[in-house]
Amino acid sequence: MPTRIGIAGAAGRMGRYLVEATVQNPELELTAAVDRPGSDFIGCDAGELAGQMRLGVPIQGALEPVLDRVDVLIDFTLPEATVAHARACGAAGVRMVIGTTGLSDEQKAEIAAVSARVGVVFAANYSVGVTLSLKLIDMAARVLGDDFDVEVVEAHHRHKIDAPSGTALRMGEVLADALGRDLKACAVYGREGRTGERDGRTIGFETIRGGDVVGDHTVMFLGLGERLEITHRASSRMTFAKGAARSAAWVHAKEGAGLFDMEDVLGLR
């Protein structure tokens, strides 16, 4: 029997890709779609809105009434909405795949609390390529060590509302762990004016916003006489949607509760 999927934010840009990815995955069946209360798309067929066949799944304005027909909720919405959805899913025993970025430490703690009751896949990026790049970044940082300065550069479309991106921050976390640093203490977010000589133990972040860039991320290891760059470029949101759909099938089959990420889904632990 296919895994029954609900999608939060189904009328949004990413939500429509998630609908499409769910329809294309033979292990999944879209059984519920939700958008924010008051959305102009409430009542529309989720499949037709995503440019697919009519699915007979109308978009709803509230999550709780449809949770009884969902095994896994996929949520790429906003932090406040995601936390509220997580509470509801935890109470209903519904597993989750979360791709929302920009969550505070307190909001992440709430997600972790929910994962003590149900399985939750929570990742900043659901691309297989990005997940592999995190492994490469970790390896490079451990080999190069403090002899190389490190910078994270990311670019996204003009509509993205958080910065740096969740993926860039995750790359920073991987760097800090590999180098034995505290990211909160050593991160530098942009530079302006007379900043003085660079502190070799900092991890720099540069953010670019504009146009329709889906997502570009580069980690630069800058040494004396040589430079190593690890870059991932996404050209379609479908990359992330397919990874989320794959994660939904995985977490439904996974026994017990717990907090997981794409490394777990891909067996890279």
N, C-alpha and C positions, 0 to 999 in steps of 0.2 A: 504494500500500500504506500503511495507517495506521501512524503512529509507535507503536512498542511502548513502553508506559509501565509502570514499576515505581513503587510508592509505599511509602516508608518511614513507619513509624508508622501504618499503614493502619487500625488498630483504634481510634485515638484520635479525639478530637472533630474536629480539623482533617482527619485522615486520611480520615475517612468522607466529608467534603465533597469532598476531592480525588478519591476514588473516584467519587462522583456526577458531578463535573465532567468527569472523564475519559470516563465512559460517555456523557455528553451531547454530547461533542465528536466530530463525525464524522471528524476528522483523526487521532483517537487510538484506541488499543485497550489496555485494561488486560491485561497479561500476567503481572504479578508483584505481590505484596503482602507486606510484611514488617512484623513488629512485634517488640518487644523479646523476647529469650530468656526463656522462662518465662511469657509472657503467657497468660492464660486463653483468649484468642481464637485461638491457633495452631490451624490446621486448619479454622477457620470459613471459609465462602465470603465473600470480600470484598464481593461485590455484595449478598448478602443482609444482611450486617452493616450496610451503608450504607443499607439500606432500598430497594435496587434489585432488579432481577431476579437470579437465580442466574447467575453468570458462569463458574463452573468454575475460579475462581482462588482456591485456598486460601491463607490467611495463613501465611507461613513464619516461622521463628524466627531465620533468618540470611540475610544478603544475598548473600554470595558464590555460593551454589549456584544462584541464579536470574539472575545477571547476564548469562548467555549468551542469555537471552530478552528482554533489555531494551535499547532504544535510548536512553531518557532516564529517569533516576531523579528523582522529585519528593520532596524531603525537607523536612519542616516538623517536625523532632523536637527534640532537645536538642543543645547544642554538641558535647559529647564524641562522641555518636553520629554527628552530621553529619560531623565531621572523619574519623572512621573510615570512614564510607560514601564520603566523597570520595576517600580514598586507594584504596579498592577500585575505585571507578569509574574513577579515573585509570589504574590498572593494567590495567583491562579495556577501556578505550576507550569507556566509557559516559558520555554527556553528563548534565548535572545541572541541575535547577532547585531552588534552595535558598531557603527562606523562614524558616529558623531564626534566632531573635534571641538576643541575650545573648552572642555570641561575643567572646572576648578578641582583642586585637590579634594575638597569636601564632596563634590559631586562624584568624583571617581571612587571615593570611599563608600558612597551609597551604592554604586554599581557593584563594588566588591561585596558589600553586605548582601545584596540580592543573590550574588553568585554562590553564597553559602546554601541557598535553597534550590536554585535551578542552574543548569549549565548556561554560561554566558561566554560567547566569543566577543572580545573587545579589542579592536585593533585600529590604529590610526590610518592604516592603508591595507586594502585587501588585494593588492596586486601581487602576483607571484614574483614578479621581477623585483619589486621593492623589498619583499620579504627576504629574497636571496641577497639583495644589496646590503641589508642590515648585517647579514653574516659576513660579507666581504669587508664592510666597514669595521666590524669588531676585530677581524683578523688583521687588517691593515694597522689599526690603532695599536694593537698589542705588539706588532712587529716593529713599527716605527717609533712608538713611545714618545717621550718628551722632546726628541730631537726635531720633531716636525710640528709646526703650527697647524691648527685645524680650524676650518671655516665651513659653515653650512649655508648654501645659497639656494633659495627656492623661489619659483615663479608660479603664479596662478591667475586665473581669470579675474576680471574686474568686479565680479559679484561676490567673491569670497570675503567673509566678514571677520575671520579671525586670522591673526598673524603672530608669530610664524605659524606655518601649517602644522597640523598634528604630526604629519610624517617628518617634517624637519625637526620638531621637538623630540620625536622618538629617535631619530638619528643622533641628536645631541645626547640623549640618555645613553645610547649604546656607546658613544665615544667616551662619555664621562665614566661609565662603568669600566670600560676597557683600560682607561688611563688612570683609574683610581682617584677621580675627582668628584666633587659635589657640583652638579650642574647648576643648581640654584645660586651657588657662590661664584661660579666661574663664567657663566654665560654673559655675553655682551650682545645686545640687540641693536645693531646699527651703530654708526659712528658719525660724529659731526664736530667740526671745530678743531681746536688744538687738543687732541686726545693724548698726546705723548707717545712714547715708544710702546709697542705692543707687549703686553704681559704674555709670556710664552705659555702660561697655564690656562689662559682663557680659551673659551670655545665661542667663536663668533657666529652670528646669524644675520643674514641679509635677506630682505623680503622684497619681491617684485610683484606688483599687481597691475594687470592690464589685459585688454582684449579678451580672447577666448581660450587662453592657455589652460589646458586641462590639469597639468601638474608636472613641473620639472624640478628635480632635486639633484644637487651636486654637493658632495663632501670633498673638500680640497685639503690635501696634506701637503703643506708647503715647507720644504726643507731648503738648505743652502746648496744650490746647484741642481736641484731636481724638484719636481712636483708630481704628485699622484692625485688623480681625480677619479672619483667613482660617481657616475651619473646615471640617473634613471629619468626617462621622459615618457609620459603617458599621452597618447594621442586620442583616447576615447574613454569616456566614463564607463563604457561597457567592461573594460578591464577590471574595474573595482566591483562592478555589479556581479560579474561571473564569479569572482572570488568570494563575495558575500553569499551567493547562492550555494557555492560549494561548501562554505562554512556552515550554512544552515543544515544541509544534509548531514554533515559530520557531527554537529553538536546534537542533533536529534538522535543519532545512533550511539552517542557517547553515554555510557552509564554514569549515573550520579551527577551531583552538582559540581561546580568549580568555575574558575575564571581562566579562560584560554585566549590564545591569540593565533595569528596565522601560522606561526612557527609550529604550533601544536597541530593545526589542521593539516599542514604539509609534511608532518613527521620530521621536522628539522631539529627537535630538541635533542 
